[in-house]
């Protein structure tokens, strides 16, 4: 059941992405003749007044088709509502709408998650889960498990944003002592710690990990409570969305800049389903953040300026906007076909690798 649930989540994300393209076109009066989830042979289809809706056999993507590319279309080539005859901005909106839809959906997932399951319950302050050896924090006497409740006599509130407040205080005080009030074993302690400039980032740091000071249940799990009002619900969802977007974007940048060492972390839909099923089996509630993170991943990957992706088409439009004329159509088609072949080949390789690494197959070999 968990595997089917994860597959259903992936299918929903694909549907949301393609629905973004579809609605952006239809709301502008642009002709759309196909809306398909999946590739390959058609399993089910419905012919609407203008658009054919279909489910196909291979659920690894989807597409929105336009009569511009259909040789059997009866729409005149000069029709102003063909996508290719629209201004650059109209086409850019259609192409980027899938990415926008996935980002909006990810945020709404967090809204539904916190609205139905509750928001995390916080105590005041910021917890220190770890202290780096020989760091300014260790030399000042900080220990793992301490809770920082004030900095420079400024009392810290509760919730996720408090971490940013503390980080800003530290980063604004390079080589300048910062007074921290700690809570340790029901006692309050005062320490002075002097932030040092990081040799890698140039930011002032003290050498600690920071995490929200959440209230824990008796079994060690995070305690949740109902949101006080809609504003709190939307704010908590926005913070979580921002945090996860930064996390995904940072991982993507690390992958692109250091592919050789990060390649093993690139997974096919097989690996995504396996990991998602494992998370859902342990706690079904994890399907919420799982769906949101995959939706953000889908958006960021698609916006990359690579052939066959939305970002590649936007790059062509950018050239047209800058130089007043499009690149030759044969060149665009060649680049797109090359990109499709590359992505399909990469997908097949990743799927084959991930199938051989499935836990059930690993157990059979033992």
C-alpha positions as CSV (number, residue, x, y, z in Angstrom):
1,X,0.0,0.0,0.0
2,X,2.8,2.4,0.8
3,X,4.4,1.8,-2.6
4,X,1.1,2.5,-4.3
5,X,0.7,5.7,-2.2
6,X,4.1,7.0,-3.2
7,X,3.4,6.2,-6.9
8,X,0.1,8.0,-6.5
9,X,2.0,11.0,-5.1
10,X,4.4,11.1,-8.0
11,X,1.5,10.8,-10.5
12,X,-0.2,13.7,-8.8
13,X,3.0,15.9,-9.0
14,X,3.2,15.2,-12.7
15,X,-0.4,16.0,-13.1
16,X,0.0,19.3,-11.3
17,X,3.0,20.2,-13.5
18,X,1.2,19.6,-16.7
19,X,-2.0,21.2,-15.4
20,X,0.1,24.4,-14.9
21,X,1.1,24.4,-18.6
22,X,-2.4,23.6,-19.7
23,X,-4.2,26.2,-17.6
24,X,-1.7,28.9,-18.5
25,X,-2.4,28.2,-22.2
26,X,-6.1,27.9,-22.0
27,X,-6.6,31.0,-19.8
28,X,-4.8,33.0,-22.5
29,X,-7.0,31.5,-25.2
30,X,-4.1,29.5,-26.7
31,X,-5.1,26.2,-28.5
32,X,-4.2,23.0,-26.7
33,X,-5.0,19.7,-28.4
34,X,-3.4,17.1,-26.0
35,X,-3.1,16.7,-22.3
36,X,-1.3,13.5,-21.4
37,X,-0.1,11.9,-18.2
38,X,2.6,9.3,-19.0
39,X,4.2,8.3,-22.3
40,X,3.8,5.4,-24.7
41,X,0.6,3.5,-25.5
42,X,-2.7,5.1,-24.5
43,X,-4.5,3.2,-21.7
44,X,-7.5,5.6,-21.6
45,X,-8.5,8.8,-23.4
46,X,-11.3,11.2,-23.6
47,X,-11.8,13.6,-26.5
48,X,-13.1,17.0,-25.4
49,X,-14.3,19.8,-27.7
50,X,-10.7,20.8,-28.5
51,X,-8.3,18.7,-26.3
52,X,-7.6,15.0,-26.0
53,X,-7.1,13.9,-22.4
54,X,-5.1,10.6,-22.0
55,X,-3.4,8.3,-19.6
56,X,-0.5,6.4,-21.0
57,X,1.4,3.2,-20.1
58,X,4.7,4.6,-18.9
59,X,4.1,6.9,-15.9
60,X,7.4,8.7,-16.0
61,X,6.2,12.1,-17.0
62,X,3.6,13.8,-19.2
63,X,3.1,16.4,-21.8
64,X,0.8,19.1,-23.0
65,X,0.5,19.1,-26.8
66,X,-0.2,22.1,-29.1
67,X,-1.6,22.0,-32.6
68,X,1.5,23.9,-33.8
69,X,3.4,20.6,-33.9
70,X,0.5,18.5,-35.2
71,X,0.6,17.9,-39.0
72,X,-3.1,16.7,-38.9
73,X,-4.4,19.9,-37.2
74,X,-7.0,21.8,-39.2
75,X,-6.2,25.1,-37.5
76,X,-4.7,27.6,-40.0
77,X,-1.0,28.3,-39.6
78,X,-1.7,32.0,-39.2
79,X,-4.2,31.6,-36.4
80,X,-3.2,34.2,-33.7
81,X,-4.1,31.7,-30.9
82,X,-1.4,29.1,-31.9
83,X,1.3,29.1,-29.3
84,X,4.1,30.0,-31.8
85,X,2.1,33.1,-33.0
86,X,1.9,34.5,-29.5
87,X,4.3,37.2,-28.1
88,X,7.4,35.9,-26.2
89,X,5.9,36.8,-22.8
90,X,2.7,34.7,-23.5
91,X,4.8,31.7,-24.4
92,X,7.1,32.2,-21.5
93,X,4.2,32.2,-19.1
94,X,3.0,28.9,-20.6
95,X,6.4,27.3,-20.4
96,X,7.2,28.4,-16.9
97,X,3.7,27.6,-15.5
98,X,4.5,24.0,-14.8
99,X,7.4,25.0,-12.5
100,X,5.2,27.7,-10.8
101,X,2.4,25.1,-10.3
102,X,4.8,22.7,-8.6
103,X,6.1,25.4,-6.3
104,X,2.6,26.5,-5.3
105,X,1.6,22.9,-4.8
106,X,4.5,22.3,-2.5
107,X,3.5,25.3,-0.3
108,X,-0.1,24.1,-0.2
109,X,1.1,20.7,0.9
110,X,2.7,22.2,3.9
111,X,-0.5,24.2,4.6
112,X,-2.5,21.0,4.5
113,X,0.1,19.2,6.6
114,X,0.2,21.8,9.4
115,X,-3.5,22.4,9.1
116,X,-4.5,18.8,9.6
117,X,-1.7,17.5,11.8
118,X,-0.9,20.6,13.7
119,X,2.1,22.9,13.9
120,X,5.2,22.0,16.0
121,X,5.0,23.2,19.6
122,X,8.0,25.2,20.6
123,X,9.6,26.3,23.9
124,X,11.5,29.6,23.9
125,X,15.1,29.6,22.7
126,X,17.3,27.7,20.3
127,X,18.7,24.2,21.1
128,X,22.4,23.3,20.5
129,X,22.5,19.7,19.3
130,X,26.3,19.6,18.8
131,X,29.4,21.7,19.4
132,X,32.4,21.6,17.1
133,X,35.6,20.5,18.9
134,X,38.1,23.4,19.5
135,X,35.5,25.9,18.3
136,X,34.8,29.3,19.9
137,X,31.7,27.8,21.4
138,X,33.5,24.9,23.0
139,X,36.2,27.2,24.4
140,X,33.4,29.4,25.9
141,X,31.9,26.4,27.6
142,X,28.8,25.6,25.4
143,X,27.8,21.9,25.5
144,X,25.5,19.8,23.4
145,X,22.0,19.9,24.8
146,X,22.2,23.6,25.9
147,X,19.4,25.9,25.0
148,X,20.3,29.5,24.2
149,X,17.5,31.7,25.5
150,X,19.0,35.1,25.1
151,X,21.8,36.8,23.1
152,X,23.4,40.2,24.1
153,X,20.6,40.5,26.6
154,X,18.0,40.1,23.8
155,X,15.5,37.4,24.9
156,X,14.8,34.9,22.1
157,X,11.3,33.9,21.3
158,X,10.1,30.6,20.1
159,X,9.6,28.9,16.7
160,X,11.7,28.4,13.6
161,X,12.5,32.1,12.8
162,X,14.3,32.4,16.2
163,X,17.3,30.5,14.6
164,X,17.7,33.2,12.0
165,X,17.6,35.9,14.7
166,X,20.4,34.2,16.6
167,X,22.5,33.6,13.5
168,X,22.1,37.3,12.5
169,X,23.4,38.4,15.9
170,X,26.4,36.1,15.6
171,X,27.2,37.0,12.0
172,X,27.0,40.7,12.8
173,X,29.6,40.4,15.5
174,X,32.8,39.0,13.9
175,X,35.7,39.0,16.4
176,X,33.4,40.7,19.0
177,X,32.3,38.9,22.1
178,X,28.6,37.9,22.2
179,X,26.9,37.3,25.5
180,X,24.7,34.2,25.5
181,X,22.3,33.1,28.2
182,X,22.1,29.3,28.4
183,X,19.6,27.0,30.0
184,X,21.2,23.8,31.1
185,X,19.6,21.2,33.5
186,X,17.1,23.8,34.7
187,X,19.9,26.3,35.4
188,X,20.7,29.6,33.6
189,X,24.4,30.3,32.7
190,X,26.0,33.3,31.1
191,X,28.9,32.8,28.7
192,X,30.9,35.0,26.3
193,X,31.7,33.6,22.9
194,X,33.7,35.4,20.2
195,X,32.6,34.5,16.6
196,X,35.4,33.8,14.2
197,X,35.3,34.3,10.4
198,X,34.9,31.0,8.5
199,X,37.7,30.3,6.1
200,X,35.3,28.8,3.6
201,X,32.3,31.2,3.7
202,X,33.7,34.3,5.3
203,X,30.8,34.4,7.7
204,X,31.2,34.9,11.5
205,X,30.5,31.5,13.2
206,X,30.9,30.0,16.7
207,X,31.0,26.4,15.8
208,X,27.6,24.9,16.9
209,X,24.6,23.3,15.3
210,X,21.3,25.0,15.9
211,X,17.8,23.6,15.8
212,X,14.4,24.8,17.1
213,X,13.7,24.1,20.7
214,X,10.7,21.9,20.1
215,X,8.5,20.4,22.8
216,X,8.9,16.6,22.8
217,X,6.5,13.9,23.7
218,X,7.3,11.1,26.2
219,X,8.5,8.9,23.3
220,X,10.9,11.6,22.0
221,X,8.7,12.6,19.1
222,X,7.9,16.2,18.3
223,X,4.7,17.5,19.9
224,X,2.2,19.2,17.7
225,X,-0.7,21.6,18.5
226,X,-3.4,23.3,16.5
227,X,-2.5,26.6,14.9
228,X,-3.6,29.6,16.9
229,X,-5.0,31.3,13.8
230,X,-4.7,31.2,9.9
231,X,-1.8,33.7,10.0
232,X,0.3,31.3,12.1
233,X,-0.6,28.4,9.9
234,X,0.4,30.2,6.7
235,X,3.5,31.6,8.3
236,X,4.7,28.2,9.5
237,X,4.0,26.6,6.1
238,X,5.9,29.5,4.4
239,X,8.9,29.0,6.6
240,X,9.0,25.3,6.0
241,X,8.6,25.9,2.3
242,X,11.4,28.4,2.3
243,X,13.6,26.0,4.3
244,X,13.0,23.0,2.0
245,X,13.5,25.1,-1.1
246,X,16.9,26.3,0.1
247,X,17.8,22.7,1.0
248,X,16.8,21.4,-2.4
249,X,18.5,24.3,-4.3
250,X,21.7,23.8,-2.3
251,X,21.8,20.1,-3.1
252,X,21.2,20.9,-6.8
253,X,24.1,23.4,-6.8
254,X,26.4,20.9,-5.1
255,X,25.4,18.3,-7.6
256,X,26.1,20.6,-10.6
257,X,29.4,21.9,-9.2
258,X,30.7,18.6,-7.9
259,X,29.0,15.9,-10.0
260,X,31.7,13.3,-9.7
261,X,31.3,12.9,-6.0
262,X,27.6,13.5,-5.8
263,X,26.5,11.3,-8.8
264,X,25.6,8.4,-6.5
265,X,22.9,10.5,-4.9
266,X,21.1,11.0,-8.2
267,X,18.1,8.6,-8.1
268,X,15.6,7.3,-10.7
269,X,11.8,7.1,-10.0
270,X,12.5,3.5,-8.7
271,X,14.8,4.9,-6.0
272,X,12.3,7.7,-5.2
273,X,9.5,5.2,-4.8
274,X,11.6,2.9,-2.6
275,X,12.7,5.7,-0.3
276,X,9.2,7.2,-0.1
277,X,7.7,3.9,0.7
278,X,10.2,3.4,3.5
279,X,9.4,6.7,5.0
280,X,5.6,6.2,4.7
281,X,5.9,2.7,6.2
282,X,7.6,4.2,9.3
283,X,5.2,7.2,9.6
284,X,2.5,7.8,7.0
285,X,2.6,11.5,7.8
286,X,6.0,11.8,6.1
287,X,4.2,11.6,2.8
288,X,3.4,15.3,3.2
289,X,7.0,16.6,3.3
290,X,8.0,13.9,0.9
291,X,5.5,15.2,-1.7
292,X,6.5,18.8,-1.1
293,X,10.2,18.1,-1.5
294,X,9.8,16.1,-4.7
295,X,7.5,18.8,-6.1
296,X,10.2,21.4,-5.4
297,X,12.8,19.1,-6.9
298,X,10.7,18.7,-10.0
299,X,10.3,22.5,-10.3
300,X,14.0,23.2,-9.9
301,X,15.1,20.5,-12.3
302,X,12.7,21.6,-15.0
303,X,13.8,25.2,-14.7
304,X,17.4,24.3,-15.5
305,X,18.5,25.6,-19.0
306,X,18.9,22.1,-20.4
307,X,17.5,20.7,-23.7
308,X,14.0,19.0,-23.5
309,X,13.3,20.8,-20.1
310,X,11.2,23.9,-19.6
311,X,14.4,25.8,-18.8
312,X,15.8,24.9,-22.2
313,X,12.7,26.3,-24.0
314,X,12.9,29.4,-21.9
315,X,16.5,29.8,-23.0
316,X,15.4,29.8,-26.6
317,X,12.8,32.4,-25.8
318,X,15.4,34.6,-24.0
319,X,17.5,34.5,-27.2
320,X,14.4,35.6,-29.2
321,X,13.6,38.4,-26.8
322,X,17.2,39.7,-26.8
323,X,17.9,39.5,-30.5
324,X,14.4,40.0,-31.9
325,X,14.3,36.8,-33.8
326,X,14.1,33.1,-32.9
327,X,16.8,30.5,-33.4
328,X,16.3,28.5,-36.6
329,X,13.5,25.9,-35.9
330,X,15.6,23.0,-37.2
331,X,18.3,23.9,-34.7
332,X,15.8,24.1,-31.9
333,X,14.3,20.7,-32.9
334,X,17.8,19.1,-33.1
335,X,18.7,20.4,-29.7
336,X,15.5,19.2,-28.2
337,X,15.7,15.7,-29.8
338,X,19.3,15.4,-28.5
339,X,18.2,16.4,-25.1
340,X,15.3,13.9,-25.1
341,X,17.6,11.0,-26.1
342,X,20.1,12.0,-23.5
343,X,17.5,12.2,-20.7
344,X,15.9,8.9,-21.7
345,X,19.2,7.2,-21.8
346,X,20.2,8.6,-18.4
347,X,16.8,7.6,-17.1
348,X,17.2,4.0,-18.3
349,X,20.7,3.7,-16.8
350,X,19.5,5.1,-13.4
351,X,16.5,2.8,-13.4
352,X,18.6,-0.2,-14.2
353,X,21.1,0.7,-11.4
354,X,18.4,1.4,-8.8
355,X,16.5,-1.9,-9.6
356,X,19.6,-3.9,-9.0
357,X,20.1,-2.1,-5.7
358,X,16.5,-2.7,-4.4
359,X,16.5,-4.1,-0.9
360,X,14.4,-7.1,-1.9
361,X,17.0,-8.1,-4.6
362,X,19.8,-7.5,-2.2
363,X,18.2,-9.9,0.3
364,X,17.8,-12.6,-2.4
365,X,21.5,-12.5,-3.1
366,X,22.4,-13.1,0.6
